[in-house]
Amino acid sequence: MDFLTASRGFDKVTDLMQHGQSLDAIAQMDGMSTALSGYQAWIHSPTIGGLHVVANLPALAITFVITALVYMAFAIKRASNAMVYLKLGVIILVIIVGSRYVKASTGAPFAPNGV
């Protein structure tokens, strides 16, 4: 759950509750599952200095890991060159393996503009 979705869900559910709806009634409404999940995330989220901390932790962790790897790859020239050679090797391997599956008979007669 991201911050904006949780905030909007909290606002929407709070507005409905101020107009007399209960949480059970809101849960039964069509299309309110995301808003209700956002409400739950918002009220159970930790607060730091009055700011609710709602974040998708796996996405943040993946972003930090990829950023660190890219930084290290650019910081270490050999690692960067090794990655380039690895990519070229994979491309050449795909071409070699894929060329074995090409059959010339399936392309005959090849006449895209007619005969």
Stockholm file with secondary structure:
# STOCKHOLM 1.0

chainA/1-115         MDFLTASRGFDKVTDLMQHGQSLDAIAQMDGMSTALSGYQAWIHSPTIGGLHVVANLPALAITFVITALVYMAFAIKRASNAMVYLKLGVIILVIIVGSRYVKASTGAPFAPNGV
#=GR chainA/1-115 SS CCHHHHHHHHHHHHHHHHTTCCHHHHHHSTTCHHHHHHHHHHHHSCEETTEECCCCHHHHHHHHHHHHHHHHHHHSHHHHHHHHHHHHHHHHHHHHHHHTTCCGGGGCSCCTTCC
#=GC SS_cons         CCHHHHHHHHHHHHHHHHTTCCHHHHHHSTTCHHHHHHHHHHHHSCEETTEECCCCHHHHHHHHHHHHHHHHHHHSHHHHHHHHHHHHHHHHHHHHHHHTTCCGGGGCSCCTTCC
//
